[in-house]
């Protein structure tokens, strides 16, 4: 298909979406998605587990850093550089695949990501040089990181703002399991097997998972299948799609060629481009979210990088014992996801009631005049400050052989607050960029990973210059210094969003 002018395409989509709303209630006149609750949960959980490979491939590496440095005859600083370059590509790569998936579909995007990832793991399992390790780790990051944006793309395809909190637990699976389970897996492998087996494990695990996705994950992109009632083209079809649409045909739930044509008028295969993500990233409101989230994650990556050194040098832990210390992070994230999701939905209903806007489940609502920013940020801001407090606390107990209970408790709270903040801000990004959820997530990922890479590279020199305590205090203070922009968003965010939507409608926003 030919590539359409972005402004024309966006304007047409806005007009079409507006016509589907009941102008009296601001609520969509039909269900947002034909997928059942169980199907939506399964799809979102599958996408989240696919995104698990990005933090898995990063964190599985941490317990084996010393082992790999010794095996390749290079310094630990050089091996740490492979962590930094991984994070840099982790921020850049989703920019290319996100815009592609928003127009060409989720399944082709998954095929591209996993093909690159599998090839990189095969090369990493075979190589024995530092140069090959550095290059192939970048390729591995490029393949796995795109799945993070695709996971939130699935959420945006099927889940409305009013029920998004209920799906936080399912959408968080990958980000929760990655930082906590992967070091344990890496520790076990590096302790009992050759370090190459880290990459052989990733190759086998990802290969099996990719096969399952290709067989069973349905296409959800709204420019391809609409609300899920439109049969996907053969290039996008899975076994579950075939079964589901056969059942719909038996019930007489068929669609006309005109409906299919209307749905796919903006569907197009085009070369992956960073332009859609860069457009999102340069928006004022989005930039505020990107900056605060990025600085928060910079501190988190610094903690992850520094924790391995601390547990090895101060507590004299082996690889497995060090890896087990990451489990509290995941445990905090698991508890947070289930609790935070309920609070997010409760706060949405509270604000909707105040605004006189009825909340109808499974129906998309017009948020043009609803302060969704305030409803979300009232939950995110307290968690953001808690993350900063925990970062400072971890800094002052690191490097000192205090009772092991202290870092365990602090890592649990860190997992809780970080996951809560991240998921609420991710939900807000999807809320304010309907139809471009993958590109919005990629923009978020860009800032988060690039600042994380900078923090990971800087934390060791900072530690040597000022000690663990002041190093982490400095990062936390920088994070807190950016937080007033979140308070401004609770008041002015809706005006910024309305201004952007007016530019979109008039074709002035490029």
N, C-alpha and C positions, 0 to 999 in steps of 0.2 A: 504493500500500500504506500501511497505517497505521503510524505511528511507534511502535516498541515501547519499553518502559522500558529504559534503558541497562543498568541492573544486571541485569535479567532476561535481556536479550540476551547480555550478557557471560558470565553464569553458565552459560547454556545452551551457549554456544560452548565454554567451558572443559570442561564435562562431555563434550561431543561429541568434542573433540580428545583428551581423556584416554582415551576408549574406543578410540581408534585406535592407542594405544601398546601394545607388548608390555611388560607390566609387569616381566618378568624382565630385559630388556635396556635398557629405556628408549628403544627405537627404534620409530618408526612401522612398522606392519606392511605398509604399501604405499608405493609411490613417491610422493614429495611432489608431483610434477608429471609429467604425461604429455608435456609438451613435450620435444623432443629437445635435446641439447646445442647443436647449431647453431641451432635455433629460439630457445632461451633467450638465446644470445649475441646473436643478431640483434635480439631484442625489447629486451633490456637496452641494447644500443648505440643503438637507435632512440630509446628513452626518454631516454637520456643526451644524445643530439644534440638532442632537443626541448628539454631543459633548457639547452642551449647558448645559447638565445635570451635567457635572463635575464642572464648575464654579458656576452653579446655586446652587448646593448642598453645596458648600463652602460658597458663599457670602450671601445666604438667611439666614444664621445663624448669621451674624454679628449684625443686629439690636436687636436680642433677647439674646445676651450674658449675659447682666445683669439680664434679666428676668429669664433665665434658671438657672443661678448661685443662685439666690434667691430661686427659686422653689425647687432645689435639696439640698439647704443648704450647698453649697460649695463656695469657693472663686472664684473670677473672674479669677485668675491665673490658677486655675484648669480647668475652662471651656476653657480658652485660649489654654490649652494643647491639647484639642480635635481638635482645629484648626491646631495646629502644627502636630499632628499625622495624621490628614486628608491629609495634604500636603505631608508628608513623603510617605504615601501609594499612593498618587496621582502620585508620581514620580516612584515608584517601580512597581506598578501593570501593566502599559502599556508594560513593558519589556516582560512580559509573553505572553500577547495576541498579540503583534505586529508581532513577528516572526511566530506565529501560523496562523495569518490571511494572511501573505504573501505567505504561502504554501497551506493552507487548504481552504482559501476563506474568504471573508468579512462577509457573512451572518451567518455562524456558529459562528464567533467571536462575532457578535452583539448579538446572542442568549445567549452566555455565559455571556457577560457583563450585559445585562439587567436582566437576571435571578438572578444574584447575587445582583444587585442593588434593584430590587423589594423586594427580601427577606429581605434586610437590612432595607429598609424603613418601611416594615411591623413591624419588630422588634422594630425600633425606635419609631413608633407610639404607641406601647404597653408598653414600658419600663418606669420605674420611678426611676432609680438608676444611679448614676454617672458612676459606673463600666460598666454597660450595654451601657450607652451612649458612653463611650470611645471606647469600642470594636466594637459596631455596626457602629459607624462613620468610623472606619477603614475599615470595610467591605463595607460600602456605597461608600467610596472613591475607593476601589479596583474595584467595579463594574462599576462606572461611568467614571473613568479616562481612561479606555481602549478605550472609544469611541473617545477620542482626536486623538490618533494615527490612528484609523480607518478612520477618516475624511480625513486626509492627504493621507492615502492609496488610497481612492477613487480618489483623485486628481491625484496621480501618475499613476493610472490605465488608465486614460482617457485623461489627458491634457498634451500637449507638452510644452516645455520650452518657445517657442515663444509666446504662448497665456496664459501662467500661470498668468500673471499680470491681465488679464481681468477677471479672476475668483477669484481674491483675495477678492472682496466684498462678493461673495457667500461663499467662504471658511472661511470668518471672522465672519459670522453671530453669531456663538456660542460664540466665545471669546469676541465679542463686546457686545452682549446682556447680557451675564452672570454677569459680575461685576457691571453693571448698573441697570438692571431690577430686579435681584434677591433680592437685599437689600430692594427694594420697596415692593416686594411681601412679604418678611419676616417681614418687618415693619408693613404692614397692618394686617397680620395674628397675629403677637404677640401683636398688639395693641388692637384688637377686639376679638380674639379667644385665647383659650388655646395654649401654645407653641407646644404641641404635634401635632397640626394641620399643622405645617410646614412640618412634615414628612408624614402626611396623604395626604396633597396636592401633595407632590412629588410622592407618591405611585400612586395616581389616574392619575396624568399628565403623568408620565413615562409609566404607563400601557397602556394608550390610544396610546401614541406615538409608543411604542414597537409593538403594534398590527398593526399599519399602516406600520411600517417598514417591518414586517414579510409578510404582504400581498403584498406590492407594490415595495419595494426597490430591484432592480435587482442585481444579482451577477456581479461584475466587475473585480475581481482578474484575472490577465492575465494568471496565471498558471491554471486557471479553464475554462475561457471563451475566452482567447486570446484577440482579439480586440473587443470582444462583439458579434462576428459572430458565435461562438461555443455555442450550447445549453448547459446550465449547467446541472449537474446531478440532480436527483429528490430531493436530500437532500438540494440543493441550490436554487431551483426554486421558483420564486414568480409569482403572477398573471401577472405582467407586462412582465416578461420573456416569459410566455406562449403566451400572445397576440403578443409580438414583433416577436417571432420566427415563429408564424403562418403566420404573414404578410410577413416575409421573404420567407417562403416556397411557398406562393402563387405567389411571384415574381420570383420564381425559384432560390432564393439565398440560396442554401443548401451547406452543407459541408460534406466531405467524412469522413469515419471512420479513415482513415490515418491521416487527419488533426486534428481530435479530439485527437487521440493518441499522435501525435507530441506535441500538446499544453499541454497535461496533463502529460507528462513524468516526470515533476518535481512537480506535484500535489500530496500532501500527508497529511493525518491526522496524527498528532503526538502530543504528550503531550506538552502543552505550556511550552516553555523554554526561559530563559533570554539570552541565548547564542548569537542569532543573533543580539540583541540590544547591548550587551556588545562588540561584534566585531566592530560594527559601532562606539561605544563610544570611543574605544581605538585608532581610527585612528587620525593621527596628524591634518589633516585639519578639521575634524569633531570636535575634541576636542577644537579647537580654537573658533568655533561657539558656542559650548556648554558652554564654560566658560563665554564668553561675554554676551550671552543671559541669562544665569543663574544669573549673577550678576545684570543685568538690572532688571530682575523680582524679585530678592531679595528686591531691593529698592521699587518696586511696591507693593509687599505684605506687606512690612513694612508701607507704606503709607496707605494701606487699613486697616490694623490693628489699626494704630494710629488715623485715621480719625474718627472712631466711638467714641473713648474716647474723642477726642477734641470737637466734635459737642455736645456730651452729657454734658461735664464738663464746657466748655467755653461759648457755645451759649445756653446751657440748652434746647436743642432740645429733643422732644420726639422721639419714635422709627420711626414714619412715616417721620417726618421732617429730621431726620438723614439719612434715607434711600433715600430720594429725592436728597440729596447732591451727591449721586453716579451717578445720571443721566448724568451730564456733561461728565463723563468718557466715557459713551456709545456713547453720541452724538459726541464727538471727534473721537471715533473709527469709527463710521459710515461715517463721512465726509472723514476721512483718507483713508478708504478702497476704496472708489470710486475714489478718486484723486490719491492715490498711485498706484493703479492698472494700470492706464493709463500711469503714469510716468515710471513704471517698464517695460511695453511693449515697450514704446518709446525708452528707453535706450538700451533695448535688440536689437531692429532694428538698432539703431545707431551703436552699436559695431559690429553687424553682417555685416553691410555695409562696415565698415572699414576693416573687416577681409576678405571681398570678399565672404561672405557666404550668398547665397540667402535664404530669409525667406519664407517658403511655409507653409501656414496655414494647420492645421490638419495633418501635416507630422512631424514625429520625425526626428530630425537632430543629426548628430554625433558631439558631443561637445568635443571630445578628444583633439582637437587643438584650441578650442575656449575658451577665458578667460571669462567664465560665472561668475566667482567669482568677477571680476572687474565690470562687467555689473550690478550685483546685489548690491554689496557693495557700489558703488557710490551713491546709493539711501539710503542704510541703515545707513551708518556712520554718515551723518549729523543728522538724526533722533535720533541716539544713543546719540549723544552729547546733543541734545535738551532735551531728557529725563532726563539726568543728571542735566542740568540747572534747569529744572522744579522741580526736586526732592529737590534740595537745596532751591529753592524759597518757596516750600511748607513747608519745615522744619522751615523756619524763620517766616512764618505767622501763623503756627500752635501754639497753646498755647497762642496766643494773640487775643484779640477780635477786629480784624480789620474789615473793611467793608466786608460784605459777598461776594461782587463781586470778591474780590481777590482770595479766595479759589475756587470759581466757575470757574473763567477764567483759573486758574492754573490746575484744574482737567480736564477741556476740552482739554487744550494743552497736558497734560499728556496722556490722552486717544488717542489723535492724534498721538503723537510721539511714544508711546509705541506700538500701534497697527501697525503702519507703519514699525517700526524696526522688530517686531516679524514676521509679515507676509512675509517680504522680505527675512529674514533669513530662515524661514520655506520653502519658495520657493527654496532657494539655497540648502537646505538639500535634497529636493526631486530631484533637478537637478543633484546633485553629487552622489546620491544613487538610480539610476533607478532600478526598480524591487524590491527595499527594502524600499519603502517610509514609510511604517508603522513603521518598525524597526528604521529608521532614526528619525522619529518624536518621538518615544518612548525614544530614547537616549536624544533627546533635552528636552523632558518632565522630564526625570530623574534629570538632572542637575538643571533645572529651579525650580522644586518643592522642591528639597532637600535644595538648597540655600534659597529658599523662606521660607521654614519651619524654617531654622536657623535664618533668618532675623526677622520673625514674633515672634520667641521666645526671640530674643535679643533686640528688639526695646524698650520694656518697661524698662528693666534695663539700657539701653543706655540713654533713656530719663531722668530717675531719676538721672543718674550720670553726664550728660553733657547738658541736655536740648534738646528740639526738634530740634533747629537750628543746633547745632553741631552734633547731632545724625544722621540727614539726610545728612548733609554735608560729614560726614565720609563715609557713604554708597555710596554717589555719587562719592567721590574721589576714592574709591576702584574700582568702576565700570569704571571710566575713566582710571585708571591705567592699566586696562586690554585691553583697546582699541587699542594700537599699534599692537596687533596681527591681527586685522582686516586689518590694512594698509599693513602688511606683506602678508596677503592672497591675496590682489589685485595683488601683483607681483609674489608671489611664489605658490599661491594656485593651479594654473594649473599644475605646476611641481609635487606638492605633489599628486595631483589626478592622473596624468599620471603614476607616480611611483606605486601607489596603483593598478591601472588597469593592469600594467605589472605583478605585483605579482599575481593578480587574474588569469590572463591568464596562468601563469606558475605554478599555484597551490601552490605558496610559502606563500600566505597570509592566515592565519588561525585565 
